[in-house]
Amino acid sequence: MSDPILEADRFGTAPTPRDTHHLIGHAEAQASIREAWDAGRLPHALLLGGPEGVGKATLAYRVARFVLSGGAAPAHSLAVDAANPAARQVSALSHPDLLVLRRTPNDSGKLPTMIPAETVRRVRSFFGSTAALGGWRVCIVDTLDEMNAQGANALLKTLEEPPSRSLFLLVSHAPGRLLPTIRSRCRMVHLRALETAEVVAALEALSVSMPGLDRARFEDAAEASGGSVQEALALLSGDGLEVRKATSQLLDSLPSVDPKALHALGERLQGDRGGAFENFVGTVEAWVSDHATGRRQRPSLRLARLPEVWEKVRRAAIDADTYNLDRKTLVFRIFATLDEAVRP
């Protein structure tokens, strides 16, 4: 999924990463890219890695606009004016020297799970021909995580022998899982999770085109988002924030969970087919992960078995989604497992 935001939802239409000219945060990453450009040492491939929803794809399109405009931005900046012809062409995906590899709906309207290998093979012909406008050629891959081994190998052939004035902008949520041969041919640009204030600023910017967003809940959504604008938007949708809060309260009360509160949470999730269930599972997984790795610890809890509990939670959530199992029962089962794990 492209980040940091979905193209549209019930709050209104959100700008896509290619249309977003205001990038929140990541000043250091932008400065390093601009410095490399000014010094004539821009690498042929930048691997933009980091959590989902923090602006990796937005940065990729910002760099593409900058390079394809010939560096038409103020000093020490990558921000090209939206009226620049290259910027308009990038937003429309009509620039002749830009190739974007991403998942798109097939003839039946379904979105494939991976970027088709035949789509990736377009890279060879794209970089094998002369730049249409005589300048740089740029390829954005959004994301490498959605490319199978066959596609990755097809991409690798051009990465190994890039032509002059070519640039790959490769987006990945999990760079550590990529082929070492791909990672070794790229300069890593790691984007950190955003600060709460930065997520709030991003939500404020989005509210211009998404008037249905509840401004009163921006701070709460930002604090619970883990630094992801995409996650903040998901939390603002439906019962996301309420489910996150109720789940967190129950987790922090372990092993003395209030049965009535647990029952109420199960009831709330029982008929959900939206994002509330995913928020519940994500909150539990984050809590288990934080305690198992020592990021959070309560001396009163016995936590030795949490790693195996984490896997049980993930497996139960997958089974519930796959087989449409009773979600209230799942909630009780997960908390029973956690209760057993943390008791002395």
VOMI-924842 format. One record per residue (C-alpha): residue number from 1; residue in three letters; x, y, z. Coordinates in Angstrom, 2 decimals. Layout:
// VOMI-924842
[NUM,Ala,[X,Y,Z]]
...
This chain:
// VOMI-924842
[1,Met,[0.00,0.00,0.00]]
[2,Ser,[1.28,3.45,-0.87]]
[3,Asp,[2.05,5.76,2.00]]
[4,Pro,[1.42,7.96,3.82]]
[5,Ile,[-2.28,8.02,3.03]]
[6,Leu,[-4.97,6.22,1.13]]
[7,Glu,[-6.27,7.90,-2.00]]
[8,Ala,[-9.78,8.38,-0.65]]
[9,Asp,[-12.09,7.46,2.18]]
[10,Arg,[-15.33,8.59,3.76]]
[11,Phe,[-13.73,11.81,5.08]]
[12,Gly,[-13.14,13.18,1.60]]
[13,Thr,[-10.44,12.80,-1.01]]
[14,Ala,[-6.88,12.72,0.25]]
[15,Pro,[-3.97,13.73,-1.98]]
[16,Thr,[-1.84,10.85,-3.22]]
[17,Pro,[1.89,10.85,-2.46]]
[18,Arg,[2.60,12.07,-5.98]]
[19,Asp,[0.31,15.10,-5.42]]
[20,Thr,[1.57,15.94,-1.94]]
[21,His,[3.98,18.87,-2.16]]
[22,His,[4.21,19.48,1.60]]
[23,Leu,[6.32,16.78,3.23]]
[24,Ile,[6.19,16.67,7.02]]
[25,Gly,[9.50,15.97,8.78]]
[26,His,[12.58,14.16,7.43]]
[27,Ala,[14.63,17.34,7.02]]
[28,Glu,[17.91,15.48,7.51]]
[29,Ala,[17.13,12.92,4.81]]
[30,Gln,[16.13,15.65,2.37]]
[31,Ala,[19.23,17.68,3.13]]
[32,Ser,[21.53,14.71,2.50]]
[33,Ile,[19.94,14.06,-0.89]]
[34,Arg,[20.20,17.72,-1.87]]
[35,Glu,[23.84,17.84,-0.78]]
[36,Ala,[24.64,14.78,-2.91]]
[37,Trp,[22.95,16.43,-5.90]]
[38,Asp,[24.81,19.71,-5.44]]
[39,Ala,[28.11,17.82,-5.18]]
[40,Gly,[27.37,15.79,-8.31]]
[41,Arg,[27.35,12.57,-6.30]]
[42,Leu,[23.70,11.55,-6.36]]
[43,Pro,[23.62,7.72,-6.14]]
[44,His,[21.89,5.80,-8.90]]
[45,Ala,[19.58,4.14,-6.35]]
[46,Leu,[18.07,5.40,-3.10]]
[47,Leu,[16.37,2.86,-0.83]]
[48,Leu,[13.76,4.76,1.19]]
[49,Gly,[13.06,2.61,4.23]]
[50,Gly,[11.05,3.03,7.39]]
[51,Pro,[7.65,2.36,8.98]]
[52,Glu,[4.47,2.50,6.94]]
[53,Gly,[2.75,5.84,6.67]]
[54,Val,[5.67,8.15,7.46]]
[55,Gly,[6.12,9.68,3.99]]
[56,Lys,[8.47,7.41,2.05]]
[57,Ala,[6.46,7.49,-1.18]]
[58,Thr,[5.85,11.22,-0.74]]
[59,Leu,[9.61,11.75,-0.52]]
[60,Ala,[10.15,9.54,-3.58]]
[61,Tyr,[7.87,11.71,-5.70]]
[62,Arg,[9.44,14.88,-4.26]]
[63,Val,[12.90,13.66,-5.33]]
[64,Ala,[11.52,12.66,-8.74]]
[65,Arg,[10.07,16.14,-9.30]]
[66,Phe,[13.34,17.71,-8.23]]
[67,Val,[15.55,15.58,-10.47]]
[68,Leu,[13.26,15.68,-13.52]]
[69,Ser,[12.99,19.47,-13.23]]
[70,Gly,[16.77,19.68,-13.34]]
[71,Gly,[17.03,20.73,-9.72]]
[72,Ala,[14.55,23.61,-9.97]]
[73,Ala,[14.21,24.21,-6.23]]
[74,Pro,[15.52,26.81,-3.80]]
[75,Ala,[18.96,26.27,-2.27]]
[76,His,[19.14,23.46,0.31]]
[77,Ser,[15.66,22.24,-0.68]]
[78,Leu,[14.01,19.56,-2.81]]
[79,Ala,[10.67,21.40,-3.03]]
[80,Val,[9.81,22.16,-6.65]]
[81,Asp,[7.00,24.62,-7.32]]
[82,Ala,[3.75,22.82,-8.12]]
[83,Ala,[3.38,24.92,-11.28]]
[84,Asn,[6.66,23.64,-12.71]]
[85,Pro,[5.95,21.61,-15.89]]
[86,Ala,[7.91,18.61,-14.60]]
[87,Ala,[6.01,18.73,-11.30]]
[88,Arg,[2.67,18.74,-13.12]]
[89,Gln,[3.75,15.82,-15.31]]
[90,Val,[4.92,13.77,-12.32]]
[91,Ser,[1.59,14.35,-10.55]]
[92,Ala,[-0.23,13.17,-13.67]]
[93,Leu,[2.20,10.24,-14.14]]
[94,Ser,[2.69,11.53,-17.66]]
[95,His,[6.36,12.50,-17.60]]
[96,Pro,[8.09,10.54,-20.39]]
[97,Asp,[11.21,10.00,-18.27]]
[98,Leu,[9.39,8.67,-15.21]]
[99,Leu,[8.52,5.01,-14.70]]
[100,Val,[6.43,4.01,-11.67]]
[101,Leu,[6.22,0.35,-10.70]]
[102,Arg,[3.30,-0.35,-8.37]]
[103,Arg,[0.30,-2.59,-8.01]]
[104,Thr,[-2.62,-1.52,-10.18]]
[105,Pro,[-6.04,-3.15,-10.68]]
[106,Asn,[-6.13,-5.86,-13.33]]
[107,Asp,[-8.75,-6.24,-16.07]]
[108,Ser,[-11.26,-7.61,-13.55]]
[109,Gly,[-10.74,-4.63,-11.25]]
[110,Lys,[-8.87,-6.60,-8.58]]
[111,Leu,[-5.63,-5.41,-7.04]]
[112,Pro,[-2.92,-8.08,-7.29]]
[113,Thr,[-1.03,-9.00,-4.13]]
[114,Met,[2.32,-8.41,-5.84]]
[115,Ile,[3.73,-6.18,-8.57]]
[116,Pro,[3.61,-8.44,-11.66]]
[117,Ala,[7.01,-9.51,-12.98]]
[118,Glu,[6.03,-8.39,-16.48]]
[119,Thr,[5.56,-4.88,-15.10]]
[120,Val,[9.06,-4.96,-13.60]]
[121,Arg,[10.54,-6.04,-16.94]]
[122,Arg,[9.60,-2.63,-18.35]]
[123,Val,[12.65,-1.31,-16.49]]
[124,Arg,[15.04,-2.78,-19.06]]
[125,Ser,[13.44,-1.07,-22.05]]
[126,Phe,[12.87,2.16,-20.11]]
[127,Phe,[16.52,2.57,-19.19]]
[128,Gly,[17.69,1.02,-22.44]]
[129,Ser,[16.38,3.94,-24.50]]
[130,Thr,[17.49,7.57,-24.58]]
[131,Ala,[15.82,9.98,-22.17]]
[132,Ala,[12.91,11.59,-23.98]]
[133,Leu,[13.78,15.08,-22.73]]
[134,Gly,[17.53,14.56,-22.76]]
[135,Gly,[17.96,14.63,-19.00]]
[136,Trp,[17.52,12.14,-16.18]]
[137,Arg,[15.38,9.03,-16.13]]
[138,Val,[13.71,8.11,-12.84]]
[139,Cys,[12.06,4.88,-11.73]]
[140,Ile,[9.94,4.74,-8.56]]
[141,Val,[9.13,1.34,-7.06]]
[142,Asp,[6.28,1.52,-4.55]]
[143,Thr,[6.94,-0.83,-2.87]]
[144,Leu,[9.77,-3.36,-3.08]]
[145,Asp,[7.93,-5.36,-0.41]]
[146,Glu,[5.25,-6.08,-3.02]]
[147,Met,[7.67,-7.59,-5.51]]
[148,Asn,[8.31,-11.33,-5.70]]
[149,Ala,[11.71,-12.94,-6.27]]
[150,Gln,[11.22,-13.07,-10.03]]
[151,Gly,[10.44,-9.36,-10.16]]
[152,Ala,[13.31,-8.50,-7.81]]
[153,Asn,[15.77,-10.37,-10.01]]
[154,Ala,[14.48,-8.57,-13.09]]
[155,Leu,[15.02,-5.25,-11.30]]
[156,Leu,[18.47,-6.30,-10.14]]
[157,Lys,[19.76,-6.68,-13.70]]
[158,Thr,[19.44,-2.94,-14.30]]
[159,Leu,[20.53,-1.99,-10.78]]
[160,Glu,[23.81,-3.82,-11.39]]
[161,Glu,[24.65,-1.83,-14.55]]
[162,Pro,[22.74,1.47,-14.39]]
[163,Pro,[23.09,3.85,-17.33]]
[164,Ser,[24.27,7.40,-16.71]]
[165,Arg,[21.81,9.92,-15.25]]
[166,Ser,[19.45,7.23,-14.05]]
[167,Leu,[17.84,7.14,-10.62]]
[168,Phe,[15.94,4.43,-8.79]]
[169,Leu,[13.76,5.48,-5.86]]
[170,Leu,[12.90,2.26,-4.06]]
[171,Val,[10.32,2.33,-1.26]]
[172,Ser,[10.33,-0.39,1.40]]
[173,His,[8.61,-0.83,4.75]]
[174,Ala,[11.05,-3.62,5.70]]
[175,Pro,[14.44,-3.12,4.00]]
[176,Gly,[16.02,-5.85,6.11]]
[177,Arg,[13.92,-8.47,4.34]]
[178,Leu,[15.04,-7.48,0.85]]
[179,Leu,[17.61,-9.36,-1.19]]
[180,Pro,[21.11,-8.46,0.03]]
[181,Thr,[22.13,-8.00,-3.60]]
[182,Ile,[19.52,-5.23,-3.96]]
[183,Arg,[20.38,-3.55,-0.66]]
[184,Ser,[24.08,-3.53,-1.51]]
[185,Arg,[23.46,-1.56,-4.71]]
[186,Cys,[21.49,1.21,-3.02]]
[187,Arg,[22.16,4.07,-0.68]]
[188,Met,[19.92,3.58,2.35]]
[189,Val,[17.78,6.55,3.42]]
[190,His,[15.99,5.65,6.64]]
[191,Leu,[12.89,7.62,7.53]]
[192,Arg,[11.99,7.53,11.20]]
[193,Ala,[8.53,7.44,12.71]]
[194,Leu,[7.11,10.95,12.97]]
[195,Glu,[6.76,12.85,16.23]]
[196,Thr,[3.25,13.36,17.57]]
[197,Ala,[3.33,17.05,16.64]]
[198,Glu,[4.39,16.15,13.09]]
[199,Val,[1.50,13.69,12.70]]
[200,Val,[-0.89,16.39,13.94]]
[201,Ala,[0.57,18.82,11.40]]
[202,Ala,[0.08,16.25,8.63]]
[203,Leu,[-3.53,15.70,9.68]]
[204,Glu,[-4.11,19.46,9.67]]
[205,Ala,[-2.75,19.64,6.14]]
[206,Leu,[-4.94,16.73,5.05]]
[207,Ser,[-8.06,18.28,6.57]]
[208,Val,[-8.11,20.83,3.74]]
[209,Ser,[-9.11,18.13,1.27]]
[210,Met,[-10.68,15.82,3.88]]
[211,Pro,[-13.17,18.09,5.71]]
[212,Gly,[-14.81,15.14,7.48]]
[213,Leu,[-11.79,14.58,9.73]]
[214,Asp,[-12.54,15.28,13.40]]
[215,Arg,[-9.99,17.89,14.46]]
[216,Ala,[-10.86,17.39,18.11]]
[217,Arg,[-9.39,13.90,17.94]]
[218,Phe,[-6.18,14.74,16.05]]
[219,Glu,[-3.97,14.77,19.13]]
[220,Asp,[-5.30,11.44,20.44]]
[221,Ala,[-4.96,9.80,17.02]]
[222,Ala,[-1.44,11.15,16.59]]
[223,Glu,[-0.31,9.91,20.00]]
[224,Ala,[-1.68,6.42,19.29]]
[225,Ser,[-0.42,6.24,15.70]]
[226,Gly,[3.15,5.19,16.40]]
[227,Gly,[4.35,8.05,14.22]]
[228,Ser,[2.38,6.98,11.13]]
[229,Val,[-0.02,9.33,9.34]]
[230,Gln,[-1.64,6.35,7.69]]
[231,Glu,[-2.30,4.76,11.09]]
[232,Ala,[-3.64,8.05,12.47]]
[233,Leu,[-6.16,8.23,9.63]]
[234,Ala,[-7.21,4.65,10.31]]
[235,Leu,[-7.71,5.45,13.99]]
[236,Leu,[-9.89,8.44,13.11]]
[237,Ser,[-12.14,6.16,11.10]]
[238,Gly,[-15.02,4.54,12.99]]
[239,Asp,[-14.25,3.12,16.44]]
[240,Gly,[-10.50,2.89,15.97]]
[241,Leu,[-9.48,5.25,18.77]]
[242,Glu,[-12.09,3.94,21.20]]
[243,Val,[-11.08,0.33,20.58]]
[244,Arg,[-7.39,1.20,20.98]]
[245,Lys,[-8.07,2.95,24.30]]
[246,Ala,[-10.30,0.18,25.68]]
[247,Thr,[-7.81,-2.52,24.66]]
[248,Ser,[-4.87,-0.66,26.18]]
[249,Gln,[-6.70,-0.21,29.48]]
[250,Leu,[-7.48,-3.92,29.67]]
[251,Leu,[-3.91,-4.88,28.80]]
[252,Asp,[-2.49,-2.59,31.45]]
[253,Ser,[-4.82,-4.11,34.04]]
[254,Leu,[-3.50,-7.66,33.50]]
[255,Pro,[-3.75,-10.02,35.29]]
[256,Ser,[-6.77,-8.39,37.00]]
[257,Val,[-8.96,-7.72,33.98]]
[258,Asp,[-12.46,-6.33,34.54]]
[259,Pro,[-14.84,-8.99,33.09]]
[260,Lys,[-17.49,-6.38,32.25]]
[261,Ala,[-15.01,-4.25,30.32]]
[262,Leu,[-13.72,-7.31,28.47]]
[263,His,[-17.29,-8.32,27.62]]
[264,Ala,[-18.01,-4.79,26.32]]
[265,Leu,[-14.93,-4.86,24.10]]
[266,Gly,[-15.93,-8.26,22.71]]
[267,Glu,[-19.43,-6.96,21.95]]
[268,Arg,[-18.01,-3.92,20.16]]
[269,Leu,[-15.83,-6.08,17.92]]
[270,Gln,[-18.42,-8.80,17.35]]
[271,Gly,[-20.02,-7.32,14.25]]
[272,Asp,[-17.11,-5.21,13.07]]
[273,Arg,[-15.97,-5.69,9.50]]
[274,Gly,[-14.00,-2.46,9.33]]
[275,Gly,[-10.78,-1.40,10.94]]
[276,Ala,[-11.69,-1.78,14.63]]
[277,Phe,[-10.70,-5.44,14.77]]
[278,Glu,[-7.36,-4.69,13.14]]
[279,Asn,[-6.82,-1.93,15.72]]
[280,Phe,[-7.53,-4.40,18.52]]
[281,Val,[-5.04,-6.94,17.17]]
[282,Gly,[-2.44,-4.27,16.47]]
[283,Thr,[-2.75,-2.87,19.99]]
[284,Val,[-2.31,-6.33,21.54]]
[285,Glu,[0.68,-7.13,19.34]]
[286,Ala,[2.33,-3.79,20.14]]
[287,Trp,[1.80,-4.33,23.89]]
[288,Val,[3.24,-7.83,23.78]]
[289,Ser,[6.18,-6.69,21.65]]
[290,Asp,[6.98,-3.74,23.91]]
[291,His,[7.03,-5.92,27.03]]
[292,Ala,[8.80,-8.87,25.45]]
[293,Thr,[11.61,-6.68,24.12]]
[294,Gly,[11.93,-4.57,27.27]]
[295,Arg,[10.71,-1.30,25.74]]
[296,Arg,[8.02,-1.36,28.43]]
[297,Gln,[8.08,-3.43,31.57]]
[298,Arg,[5.95,-3.74,34.68]]
[299,Pro,[7.85,-5.40,37.52]]
[300,Ser,[4.62,-6.99,38.77]]
[301,Leu,[4.23,-9.06,35.59]]
[302,Arg,[5.93,-12.32,34.74]]
[303,Leu,[6.77,-11.91,31.08]]
[304,Ala,[8.99,-14.83,30.13]]
[305,Arg,[6.35,-16.51,27.96]]
[306,Leu,[5.32,-13.41,26.03]]
[307,Pro,[7.28,-14.20,22.83]]
[308,Glu,[5.33,-17.43,22.31]]
[309,Val,[2.10,-15.63,23.25]]
[310,Trp,[2.83,-13.04,20.55]]
[311,Glu,[2.85,-15.77,17.92]]
[312,Lys,[-0.38,-17.25,19.29]]
[313,Val,[-2.09,-13.86,19.05]]
[314,Arg,[-0.98,-13.41,15.45]]
[315,Arg,[-2.10,-16.91,14.50]]
[316,Ala,[-5.48,-16.50,16.19]]
[317,Ala,[-6.08,-13.17,14.44]]
[318,Ile,[-5.24,-14.65,11.04]]
[319,Asp,[-7.55,-17.62,11.64]]
[320,Ala,[-10.37,-15.33,12.77]]
[321,Asp,[-10.09,-13.27,9.61]]
[322,Thr,[-9.64,-16.25,7.29]]
[323,Tyr,[-12.43,-18.40,8.67]]
[324,Asn,[-14.74,-15.61,9.85]]
[325,Leu,[-14.59,-16.86,13.45]]
[326,Asp,[-16.49,-15.31,16.33]]
[327,Arg,[-14.55,-12.22,17.34]]
[328,Lys,[-15.93,-11.91,20.83]]
[329,Thr,[-14.71,-15.42,21.56]]
[330,Leu,[-11.32,-14.49,20.11]]
[331,Val,[-11.05,-11.49,22.45]]
[332,Phe,[-11.70,-13.69,25.49]]
[333,Arg,[-9.27,-16.34,24.23]]
[334,Ile,[-6.47,-13.82,23.67]]
[335,Phe,[-6.87,-12.30,27.12]]
[336,Ala,[-7.03,-15.74,28.74]]
[337,Thr,[-3.72,-16.59,27.06]]
[338,Leu,[-2.18,-13.30,28.18]]
[339,Asp,[-3.49,-13.75,31.70]]
[340,Glu,[-1.86,-17.15,31.95]]
[341,Ala,[1.42,-15.82,30.58]]
[342,Val,[1.82,-12.92,33.02]]
[343,Arg,[0.74,-14.63,36.23]]
[344,Pro,[3.48,-15.66,38.69]]
